[in-house]
């Protein structure tokens, strides 16, 4: 689905939903001041935040209409509590775009929210429109914190997402240097290229049903202990 996108814009920075995806956040090695950017569709450390889920409030396929009204109310309530301003710039179907103005610095940020079709997931992106790091006086509320305040006001849950992460350093946090590969489904490829085990089909003595998810831990002996960095099972010393 494509909605809210300028037809004359044809790159990854375009606002709106383009084939189900929101715009990318700016990627830079320089730590800029200001509210920054947060996105539920960008796996980059410091930017990524889990999508929201409203399944507990789900009634039918048109529930997103009610949820959009609740979202607007939450945006207004949270902004007022922090002394910010918020204005709806565009509301079209499952897509909502708003503009925040920070009450402390005057910094503007664009917020985008997309209710996924045939699902109870909310994808979002909130990014600062400030182009420089030295023009702001004071400290803006980070957009990651802003998004979390909005989620809590709505009482939405976080939707766990499998992040394909390769840690650079084993013993310490290394988010800025870690590698993030393609998602699980993308890494497996199309169904025609998957093995029966990857598709969850019954094979040999495996009695799983077709379509049932197979975990990597299913073939690990539960009696084995995990080593101190939790990378592979080792047998107890005899």
N, C-alpha and C positions, 0 to 999 in steps of 0.2 A: 504494500500500500504506500502511495506517495500523497502527502497532504501538507499544506502550509509551506511548500517550497517555491521559491522564485524560479519560474521556468527558464530564466536567463542565467541562472547560477548552475554551474556544472562541476563543482569540485567538492571535496570532503568537508569543507568549512561552511557549506550552505546550511542556513537555518531551515527547519522544517523536517518532515519525515520523508526519507528517500528510500524506497523499497524496504520499509520497516526500520530504517536506521536513522538515528539523529546525527547531527554534525559531530565531527571530531573535536576534542579539546586541543588547544595549542600544545605542541610538544617542544619543549626547550630545556636545555641543561641549566639555564640561568634561573635561579629562584627569585621570581618577581614578587614584589610586595602586592598587597591588595587581596581581594576576595578569592582570586584564583578560579579554577574550573573543576567541576565534579561531574562525572558521567557514569551511568550504569551500563554503558556499552563500550567503555574504554578500559582495557585491562591494565593500563599503565599505573605503576605504583604512585601514590599521591593523588591520583585522579579517580580511580575506580571506587564505586560504592555499589553495594548490592541493590538490584531492582527491588521494587516493593510488591507485595502481594496482598490483595484484599479478598481472598477466597472466603474468609469468615463472614464477609458481608455480601457474598455473591447470591443473587436470586435468579437472574436470567441473563440472556445475551445482551439486553439493553441496560444492564446494571451500571455500565460505564457512564450513562447520562446522569444518574444520581450521584455517582462517585465524582464526576467532574464538578458538580455543584458543591459537594463537600470539600473538594480540593480547593476551589476558589475561596470558600469560607476559611479554610485552614491557612491559606496564603495570607489573607487579610488579617486574621487573628495573630499569627506569628509575627508578621511584619509590624503590626501595631505595638505588640509587646516589646519589640526591640527598637521602636522609634523609627522604623523604615517606612518607605512608601512602596506600594505595588500597584501596577496597572495592567489590566488585561489588554494585550496587544492584538491577539488573534485567538479565536475559538472556532474550530472547525472539526466536526465529528469527534473522533477520539483524540484529537490533538489540541493542546492548549499552550499558548505562548504568553509569557508575562514579562514585565520589566520591573526589576527591583531597584530602589535607590536607597543606599545605605544612609541611615540617619546620622551617623557620626562623621562620615567622610564625603558623602555625596556621590560615592562611586556607584556606577550603574552596572547591573548584571542582567543578562537575559536568561530566563528560565523556560525550559521546554519540558512538557509532560505528555506522554503518549500511552494510552490504554490499549494494550495489545489485543487484536481481534481474536475471538474464540479462546480467550484466556482471562486470567484475573491478575495479570502482571502489569505494573506501571514502570515504563522506562522513562528516564529523566536525564536532563543535562542542564546545569546552571553554570554559566560562564561570565566572567567579568568582561565588560566592553572597554575597559581602560587599556590603552595602547602602550603606556610607559609605566615605569616602576617608581618614578620620583615625583609625580604630580599630586599625590594624595597626602593630606594632612590628617594625622591620627591613624587609627587602626580600624579597618573594615572587618565586619563579620565574615569569616571564611564561608564560601559557598558550600563546602562539605558540611560545616556545622549548620548552616541554614537548611540544607536538605534534610538533615537528621531531625531538626526541630519540626519541620513540616511533617515528616513521617510519623513522629510521635504524636503530633496533634491529631493526625488521622487515625492513629492506632493501627496502622498497617504493619505487617511483619516484613522482615527482610527475607528475600528469596535466596537461599544458598546457591552459589555458582561455583562450579569446578574451574579453578584457574590453573592453566597448564604452565607451571612455574618451575624453572631450574635455578636453584639457589647457587650463587657464586661462592659464598662462604658457608661452610657447614655449621660452624659454632656460633656465629654472630648474625644479626640482622643485616641484610645487604640489599634492601629494596631497590636502591638507585642503580645497582649493578646487575640485578637478577634478570634472567631472560624469561619472556612469556611467549610461549608458542601458541599455535592455533587451538581452538576449543576442541573438546573431546569428539564431537560429531564430525567436525571438519577434518580432524586428524585421521579418523577412520575411513573417510571417503564415502562415496555413494553406496547405498545398500547392495547394489549388484557386485561391488568389489569386496564386501565384508565376508568374513568367514562365518560359518554357522554359529560358532561360539559368540562372535561379536554381535550377531543379529539376535542372539538369545534363543536360537532354535534348539530343539531337543536333538542331541547327538550322542549315539552310543548309549552308555549307561546313565547319561545325564538326563534327569526327568524334569528339567525346567520347561515351562510352557513357552510357546513361540511368543517373542516380544518381551519376555521377562528379562530384566537387566541382570547381567552377570558381573560380579565383583571380582577384582583381581585377588582378593583375599580368600575366595572360595576354595582355591587349591592349596592353601597354606595350612599345615598341621597346627591346630589350635594349641597343642601342647608345647610347641616351640616357643622359646622366649625371644623377645625383641632386644636387639643390642642397644647400646646407650645413645646412638644417634638415630635410632628407629629407621634404619635403611634396609635391613634384611634380617630374617630370622636366623638365629644360630642355635646350635644344640648345646645343652648344658655339658660342662666339663665333667668327665667321669673320673 
